[in-house]
Amino acid sequence: MRHIKKRRHWSEHVQAQDSLDHIPAANAPFDAEGLQDLLATNQISPACSAVLTLYFEEQMTLAEVAEALEIPLGTVKSRLAYGLAALRKRLGDRRNY
């Protein structure tokens, strides 16, 4: 009985997670020049650069990026978060000058 309950709970969790993947992000201003500057440096890994390029320049969804790179969706999300943090840091550093 415990196995059945866990299995049912897990399938509900997966369905809820899938529905969140299709919700668009808030329309925040995007600095394409800052992204190009970041991609030109060696501050982020090539894997992270690939995710940022596909997501922002090719305007692919996270699921499409995961499929194109043949990596899990969670990995795409973490690489995107890391890249955005590096971009924010770089923009903050650039604005201070």
C-alpha positions as a printed NumPy array, in Angstrom:
array([[  0.   ,   0.   ,   0.   ],
       [  2.855,   2.377,   0.834],
       [  4.398,   1.78 ,  -2.612],
       [  1.122,   2.641,  -4.349],
       [  0.753,   5.873,  -2.36 ],
       [  4.326,   6.938,  -3.144],
       [  3.854,   6.118,  -6.802],
       [  0.627,   8.13 ,  -6.995],
       [  2.217,  11.06 ,  -5.126],
       [  5.232,  10.97 ,  -7.45 ],
       [  3.078,  11.004, -10.617],
       [  1.118,  13.994,  -9.255],
       [  4.404,  15.769,  -8.519],
       [  5.718,  15.094, -12.047],
       [  2.488,  16.36 , -13.624],
       [  2.644,  19.555, -11.555],
       [  6.309,  20.058, -12.53 ],
       [  5.499,  19.578, -16.235],
       [  2.793,  22.232, -16.063],
       [  5.272,  24.742, -14.572],
       [  7.659,  24.337, -17.51 ],
       [  5.213,  26.033, -19.861],
       [  4.677,  29.17 , -17.781],
       [  6.546,  32.079, -19.375],
       [  9.026,  34.04 , -17.308],
       [  8.35 ,  37.638, -16.394],
       [  9.271,  40.072, -19.138],
       [ 12.419,  41.525, -17.661],
       [ 14.617,  43.827, -19.695],
       [ 17.332,  41.834, -21.421],
       [ 20.807,  43.141, -22.163],
       [ 21.903,  41.428, -25.387],
       [ 25.183,  43.345, -25.414],
       [ 25.978,  42.161, -21.904],
       [ 25.252,  38.584, -22.947],
       [ 27.587,  38.866, -25.94 ],
       [ 30.313,  40.276, -23.709],
       [ 29.872,  37.419, -21.246],
       [ 29.922,  34.783, -23.98 ],
       [ 33.125,  36.283, -25.41 ],
       [ 34.939,  35.802, -22.101],
       [ 35.984,  32.586, -20.426],
       [ 34.018,  33.351, -17.269],
       [ 31.453,  30.631, -17.896],
       [ 31.785,  27.076, -19.156],
       [ 31.097,  26.142, -22.785],
       [ 28.127,  24.087, -21.566],
       [ 26.641,  27.135, -19.852],
       [ 27.356,  29.262, -22.938],
       [ 25.478,  26.756, -25.095],
       [ 22.401,  26.96 , -22.875],
       [ 22.448,  30.785, -22.834],
       [ 22.917,  30.958, -26.597],
       [ 20.103,  28.534, -27.382],
       [ 17.731,  30.078, -24.862],
       [ 18.287,  33.771, -25.573],
       [ 19.622,  33.996, -29.119],
       [ 17.743,  31.088, -30.677],
       [ 14.714,  31.693, -28.409],
       [ 14.231,  28.011, -27.653],
       [ 12.19 ,  26.867, -24.671],
       [ 13.97 ,  25.156, -21.797],
       [ 12.546,  21.814, -22.89 ],
       [ 13.809,  22.38 , -26.451],
       [ 17.265,  23.297, -25.142],
       [ 17.329,  20.114, -23.057],
       [ 16.346,  18.056, -26.074],
       [ 18.851,  19.751, -28.382],
       [ 21.74 ,  19.293, -25.951],
       [ 20.531,  15.851, -24.832],
       [ 20.7  ,  16.773, -21.142],
       [ 18.068,  16.724, -18.376],
       [ 15.78 ,  19.739, -17.985],
       [ 17.086,  20.329, -14.468],
       [ 20.625,  20.638, -15.819],
       [ 19.454,  23.215, -18.354],
       [ 17.781,  25.209, -15.588],
       [ 20.841,  25.149, -13.351],
       [ 23.177,  26.17 , -16.194],
       [ 20.803,  28.981, -17.138],
       [ 20.674,  30.175, -13.526],
       [ 24.463,  30.093, -13.278],
       [ 24.814,  32.   , -16.549],
       [ 22.278,  34.633, -15.501],
       [ 24.063,  35.095, -12.169],
       [ 27.354,  35.601, -14.019],
       [ 25.649,  38.058, -16.381],
       [ 24.166,  40.015, -13.465],
       [ 27.555,  40.135, -11.787],
       [ 29.237,  41.299, -14.991],
       [ 26.612,  43.981, -15.592],
       [ 26.947,  45.144, -12.008],
       [ 30.718,  45.369, -12.373],
       [ 30.406,  47.224, -15.694],
       [ 27.872,  49.712, -14.333],
       [ 30.149,  50.584, -11.43 ],
       [ 32.79 ,  51.995, -13.802]])
